[in-house]
Amino acid sequence: MLDIHQIRADFPILNQKVNGKPLIYFDNGATSQKPKVVIDAISKYYNEINANIHRGVHTLSQLATDAYEEARLKVQNHINAKHNYEVLFTSGTTFGINLVANGFASILKSGDEVMVSALEHHSNIVPWQMLCEKTGATLKVIPMNENGELIQSEYEKLLSEKTKIVTVNHISNALGTINPVKQMIAKAHQVGAAVLIDGAQAVPHLKPDVQDLDCDFYAFSGHKMCGPTGTGILYGKEEWLNKLPPYQGGGEMIKEVTFEKTTYADLPHKFEAGTPHIAGGIVLGTAIDYLNKLGFENIQELENELLAYGTKRLLEIEGLKIYGTAPKKTAVISFNIEGIHPYDIGSIIDKLGIAVRTGHHCTQPIMNFYGIPGTIRASFSFYNTKEEIDSMVEALKKAQSMLS
Ligand SMILES: *Cc1c(COP(=O)(O)O)cnc(C)c1O
């Protein structure tokens, strides 16, 4: 078992006071905090090797290129991709999803179907709606139940030869539900549909195996897994990445340019136009190393304990209702307290140093399903403690007595 004090010492920000109170950071679903090794690696990059990659023969350019490509290999290993060129650096999950949705515009025709789920983040809904508008394809939605689980029998009914791509999150950001993506991917493949998995909320908690899942695309962000903002990965199977057209034109993504005709670079560079977030990509590798050193089994054990304890303690509060009660979920608790707007509670407990997210969490369809404007979301990470949960429960009781 890991020593929580040692872990917390890795995260300088956790020592901070906010509004005069020790920071309690329960907004990990929005972005995680960064360990000192990650912060130091950013400064080391700019202090010691900053140069543009792939362009120069000079030493620093070589060092930067090597470090960037080494980070790609780390990601490849981490997600068990078959080839390193199936790992594309992006600016985040949103970019990765848009890249694929944009590429499918050249594949889909009117009458085809695109399937999303009722549990998706707006960034895994809107790009597909835009794709449907462009191509005349129809958007289908896999429905959810009261617990916040996707209804698998309905999913099977919706699948047909018309389904060209299914896109679903591995873990829901609003409710924490872990979706049975492996089975869902297999079912989609039976009708010949491609599958994109939005792994933004999964990668902080587990190590995805893209070959075992057999997904066609897997997108995630660096900043929710202890890495820098503005970084991310899109994994795509080689055959799909060859099939899709480039997303952006520019430097680095070409083989040869003339005014008559331009030919594109091989994978992965075909999808990596322009100067990327070099420091970010390299340091995403550092973040992945950090998480692997802690060990995902240890991370899950710590977080599952926080989930069980937090659920039990929160339910002691009168009138508190938890949204998202799937048996398989991560350490995310979305809740409301009867008769009080989530925003009012969020503001009061912020004064007490507690950071939670309030609102629709970029998942308005889920809020509409429950008929609520939003929730309070406490999302835990391995560096949180039961004592912090106790403090939140006290703060919530205080807010409740002030507001009712
Ligand atoms: C955060 C999140 C996104 C969007 O990620 P960005 O880093 O903002 O691009 C997409 N899907 C889910 C499930 C998320 O939690």
The ligand as a Gaussian input file, in Angstrom:
#p B3LYP/6-31G(d) Opt

LIG

0 1
 C      -12.783000      16.371000     -20.263000
 C      -13.520000      15.491000     -21.168000
 C      -13.519000      15.705000     -22.546000
 C      -12.860000      16.887000     -23.181000
 O      -11.500000      16.929000     -22.894000
 P      -10.630000      18.227000     -23.259000
 O       -9.386000      18.008000     -22.475000
 O      -11.413000      19.416000     -22.788000
 O      -10.418000      18.206000     -24.723000
 C      -14.185000      14.813000     -23.342000
 N      -14.814000      13.749000     -22.815000
 C      -14.842000      13.499000     -21.512000
 C      -15.532000      12.295000     -20.989000
 C      -14.204000      14.368000     -20.635000
 O      -14.237000      14.137000     -19.331000

